[in-house]
Amino acid sequence: MSIVEALILGAIQGITEFLPVSSSGHLVLFQKIFGISEPALLFDTMVHGGTLLAVFVVLWQDIWNILRRPIQRLTGLLIMATLPTVIVALVFKDTIEAAFSSASFLGFAFLITAALLMVSELLSKRPGKVRGETKMRLPDALIIGVLQGVAIIPGVSRSGATLSGALSRKLDRDFAARFSFLLSIPAILGALVLQLKDLVGGVSENSIAAAPIIAGTLAAAVVGFFSVRFMLKIVRERSLWGFVVYVGALGLLVLIDQHITHLLF
């Protein structure tokens, strides 16, 4: 992987991490477009770390409130929503790495994201009172956490899955977006921990070099800063139907290529 390719992939990560379109799925797709065959899970993890910096900068007030008063209701909800993801990551780590390499499930995964977004928008419009942070319950957190666990599959959007879970439970759109992005912090940190052996011991001679990884991480951080601010505004003021159409169409195109045209797959 060249530095230019890494910058492009990092920028794609920064854009797609917070939009409900699957950053990991887009990284796999563009790695196919660029013909990158090196092991990419470490690169994917590091550019996720870049977007983590963006979350810290944009949501610093929420994060500071948690750090200043860690024993509070929101902390407990974030922990409960994180547990299902941790279980899935530990149990299916080898399967996840294989999914990154083969991309055989990518088309169906994009369609799953589209379905989750569509169902959440429909359920969010059903009769009933919209609930804010103080009215969020334990089952809400667990449902969001399970969906985030499913989103470990490349092509299933983490932000899309968690937003879908929150909106389908009729949580306030502003709080749903902030909770989703705060929930990305332990998820990304967990991915970094799982890759600790690669980060400490270095990558093999067949893996991506350090310079592209650094370039991609910086690009993800800078672009991610603007992306998270944009997405917070979109969730507050508009629906997610545009993303449903985009991810659904992308999933169909990937499936067509995987089974018929074979231009990339």
C-alpha positions as CSV (number, residue, x, y, z in Angstrom):
1,M,0.0,0.0,0.0
2,S,1.4,3.4,-1.0
3,I,1.1,6.5,1.2
4,V,-1.3,8.1,-1.4
5,E,-3.6,5.0,-1.2
6,A,-3.4,5.1,2.6
7,L,-4.4,8.8,2.7
8,I,-7.4,8.0,0.5
9,L,-8.4,5.0,2.6
10,G,-7.9,7.1,5.8
11,A,-10.1,9.8,4.4
12,I,-12.8,7.2,3.4
13,Q,-12.6,5.9,7.0
14,G,-13.0,9.4,8.4
15,I,-16.1,10.0,6.2
16,T,-17.8,6.6,6.6
17,E,-17.1,5.9,10.3
18,F,-19.8,8.2,11.4
19,L,-22.1,8.0,8.4
20,P,-24.3,4.9,8.6
21,V,-22.7,3.3,5.6
22,S,-20.0,1.0,7.1
23,S,-16.5,2.3,7.3
24,S,-15.0,-1.3,7.4
25,G,-17.1,-2.3,4.4
26,H,-15.9,0.7,2.4
27,L,-12.3,0.0,3.4
28,V,-12.6,-3.6,2.2
29,L,-14.2,-2.4,-1.1
30,F,-11.6,0.2,-1.8
31,Q,-8.8,-2.2,-1.0
32,K,-10.2,-4.4,-3.7
33,I,-10.4,-1.4,-6.1
34,F,-6.7,-0.5,-5.4
35,G,-5.7,-4.2,-5.6
36,I,-4.2,-4.1,-2.1
37,S,-3.5,-7.7,-1.0
38,E,-1.5,-7.0,2.2
39,P,-3.1,-8.1,5.5
40,A,-5.4,-5.1,6.3
41,L,-7.0,-5.7,9.7
42,L,-4.2,-3.8,11.5
43,F,-4.5,-0.8,9.1
44,D,-8.3,-0.9,9.6
45,T,-7.8,-0.8,13.3
46,M,-5.4,2.1,13.3
47,V,-7.5,4.3,11.0
48,H,-10.4,3.6,13.4
49,G,-8.1,4.9,16.1
50,G,-7.8,8.1,14.0
51,T,-11.5,8.6,14.0
52,L,-11.5,8.0,17.8
53,L,-9.4,11.2,18.1
54,A,-12.2,13.0,16.2
55,V,-14.8,11.7,18.7
56,F,-12.7,13.0,21.6
57,V,-12.5,16.5,20.0
58,V,-16.1,16.9,19.0
59,L,-17.7,15.3,22.1
60,W,-15.2,16.5,24.6
61,Q,-17.9,18.0,26.9
62,D,-19.8,14.7,27.1
63,I,-16.5,12.8,27.7
64,W,-15.3,15.3,30.3
65,N,-18.6,15.0,32.2
66,I,-18.2,11.2,32.3
67,L,-14.6,11.4,33.4
68,R,-15.4,14.0,36.1
69,R,-18.3,11.9,37.4
70,P,-17.7,8.3,36.2
71,I,-20.3,6.7,38.5
72,Q,-23.5,7.9,36.8
73,R,-26.4,6.5,34.8
74,L,-24.9,7.2,31.3
75,T,-21.7,5.3,32.2
76,G,-23.7,2.3,33.2
77,L,-25.7,2.4,30.0
78,L,-22.5,2.6,27.9
79,I,-21.0,-0.3,29.8
80,M,-24.1,-2.5,29.3
81,A,-24.2,-1.6,25.6
82,T,-20.5,-2.5,25.2
83,L,-20.7,-6.0,26.8
84,P,-22.4,-7.7,23.8
85,T,-19.8,-6.3,21.5
86,V,-17.0,-7.6,23.6
87,I,-18.5,-11.1,23.7
88,V,-18.9,-11.2,19.9
89,A,-15.4,-9.9,19.3
90,L,-13.7,-12.4,21.6
91,V,-15.7,-15.4,20.4
92,F,-15.6,-14.6,16.6
93,K,-12.2,-12.9,16.3
94,D,-10.8,-15.4,13.8
95,T,-14.0,-15.3,11.7
96,I,-13.9,-11.5,11.6
97,E,-10.3,-11.5,10.4
98,A,-11.3,-14.0,7.6
99,A,-14.3,-11.8,6.7
100,F,-11.9,-8.8,6.2
101,S,-9.7,-11.0,3.9
102,S,-12.3,-12.6,1.7
103,A,-15.1,-10.0,1.6
104,S,-17.5,-12.8,0.5
105,F,-20.3,-11.5,2.7
106,L,-19.8,-7.8,1.9
107,G,-22.8,-7.4,-0.4
108,F,-25.3,-9.0,2.0
109,A,-23.8,-7.0,4.9
110,F,-24.5,-3.7,3.1
111,L,-28.1,-4.9,2.6
112,I,-28.3,-5.7,6.3
113,T,-27.3,-2.1,7.1
114,A,-29.9,-0.7,4.7
115,A,-32.6,-2.9,6.3
116,L,-31.6,-1.8,9.8
117,L,-31.8,1.8,8.9
118,M,-35.1,1.4,7.1
119,V,-36.7,-0.5,10.0
120,S,-35.4,2.0,12.5
121,E,-36.9,5.0,10.6
122,L,-40.3,3.2,10.4
123,L,-40.3,2.3,14.0
124,S,-39.2,5.7,15.1
125,K,-42.4,7.1,13.6
126,R,-44.7,4.8,15.5
127,P,-47.0,6.4,18.1
128,G,-45.4,6.9,21.5
129,K,-43.4,9.5,23.4
130,V,-39.8,10.1,22.4
131,R,-37.4,9.4,25.3
132,G,-34.3,11.2,26.3
133,E,-31.2,10.1,28.3
134,T,-33.0,10.1,31.6
135,K,-35.7,7.7,30.3
136,M,-33.3,5.3,28.5
137,R,-33.6,1.8,30.1
138,L,-31.3,-1.3,30.4
139,P,-33.1,-3.2,27.6
140,D,-32.5,-0.2,25.2
141,A,-28.7,-0.4,26.0
142,L,-28.6,-4.2,25.5
143,I,-30.4,-4.0,22.1
144,I,-28.1,-1.3,20.9
145,G,-25.1,-3.4,22.1
146,V,-26.2,-6.5,20.4
147,L,-26.6,-4.6,17.1
148,Q,-23.1,-3.1,17.5
149,G,-21.8,-6.7,18.0
150,V,-23.4,-7.6,14.6
151,A,-21.7,-4.6,13.1
152,I,-18.3,-6.1,13.6
153,I,-19.0,-7.8,10.2
154,P,-17.5,-5.7,7.4
155,G,-20.3,-4.0,5.6
156,V,-22.6,-3.7,8.6
157,S,-22.3,-0.2,9.8
158,R,-21.5,0.3,13.5
159,S,-23.0,3.8,13.6
160,G,-25.9,2.7,11.5
161,A,-26.6,-0.4,13.7
162,T,-26.4,1.6,17.0
163,L,-28.4,4.5,15.6
164,S,-31.0,2.0,14.3
165,G,-31.2,0.4,17.8
166,A,-31.6,3.8,19.5
167,L,-34.2,5.2,17.0
168,S,-36.2,2.0,16.9
169,R,-36.5,2.3,20.7
170,K,-37.8,5.9,20.2
171,L,-34.9,7.6,21.9
172,D,-34.4,11.3,21.1
173,R,-32.5,11.7,17.9
174,D,-29.9,14.0,19.3
175,F,-29.2,11.7,22.3
176,A,-29.3,8.7,19.9
177,A,-26.5,10.2,17.8
178,R,-24.4,11.2,20.8
179,F,-24.8,7.8,22.5
180,S,-23.8,6.0,19.3
181,F,-20.6,8.1,18.9
182,L,-19.8,7.8,22.6
183,L,-20.3,4.0,22.3
184,S,-17.6,4.0,19.5
185,I,-15.0,4.8,22.1
186,P,-14.9,1.5,24.0
187,A,-15.5,-0.4,20.7
188,I,-12.5,1.2,19.0
189,L,-10.3,0.9,22.1
190,G,-11.3,-2.8,22.3
191,A,-10.3,-3.4,18.7
192,L,-6.9,-1.7,19.5
193,V,-6.4,-4.0,22.5
194,L,-7.2,-7.1,20.3
195,Q,-4.5,-6.0,17.9
196,L,-2.0,-5.2,20.6
197,K,0.3,-8.0,19.7
198,D,0.6,-6.5,16.2
199,L,1.1,-3.0,17.4
200,V,3.8,-4.0,19.9
201,G,5.6,-6.7,18.0
202,G,5.4,-5.0,14.6
203,V,3.9,-6.4,11.5
204,S,5.3,-9.1,9.3
205,E,7.3,-8.5,6.2
206,N,4.2,-9.1,4.1
207,S,2.1,-6.5,6.0
208,I,1.5,-2.9,5.4
209,A,4.4,-0.6,6.3
210,A,4.4,1.9,9.1
211,A,4.4,5.1,7.0
212,P,1.1,4.3,5.1
213,I,-0.5,3.3,8.5
214,I,0.5,6.6,10.0
215,A,-0.7,8.6,7.0
216,G,-4.0,6.8,6.9
217,T,-4.6,7.3,10.6
218,L,-3.9,11.1,10.4
219,A,-6.2,11.4,7.4
220,A,-9.0,9.5,9.3
221,A,-8.6,11.8,12.3
222,V,-8.9,15.1,10.3
223,V,-11.7,14.0,8.0
224,G,-13.5,12.3,10.9
225,F,-13.7,15.5,12.8
226,F,-15.8,17.1,10.1
227,S,-17.7,13.9,9.5
228,V,-18.9,13.5,13.1
229,R,-20.1,17.1,13.2
230,F,-21.9,16.7,9.9
231,M,-23.6,13.5,11.0
232,L,-24.8,14.9,14.3
233,K,-26.6,17.6,12.4
234,I,-28.1,15.2,9.9
235,V,-29.5,12.9,12.6
236,R,-31.0,15.8,14.5
237,E,-32.6,17.5,11.5
238,R,-33.2,14.9,8.8
239,S,-34.1,11.2,8.2
240,L,-31.8,8.4,7.3
241,W,-33.6,7.4,4.1
242,G,-30.9,8.7,1.8
243,F,-28.4,6.4,3.4
244,V,-30.9,3.5,3.1
245,V,-30.9,4.0,-0.7
246,Y,-27.2,4.4,-1.0
247,V,-26.2,1.4,1.1
248,G,-28.9,-0.7,-0.5
249,A,-27.8,0.1,-4.0
250,L,-24.2,-0.5,-3.1
251,G,-25.0,-3.9,-1.6
252,L,-26.8,-4.9,-4.8
253,L,-23.9,-3.7,-7.0
254,V,-21.4,-5.7,-4.9
255,L,-23.6,-8.8,-5.1
256,I,-23.9,-8.4,-8.9
257,D,-20.1,-8.1,-9.2
258,Q,-19.5,-11.1,-6.8
259,H,-21.8,-13.4,-8.7
260,I,-21.9,-12.1,-12.3
261,T,-19.5,-9.5,-13.5
262,H,-16.4,-10.2,-11.3
263,L,-14.8,-6.9,-12.0
264,L,-13.5,-6.6,-8.4
265,F,-14.4,-9.9,-6.7
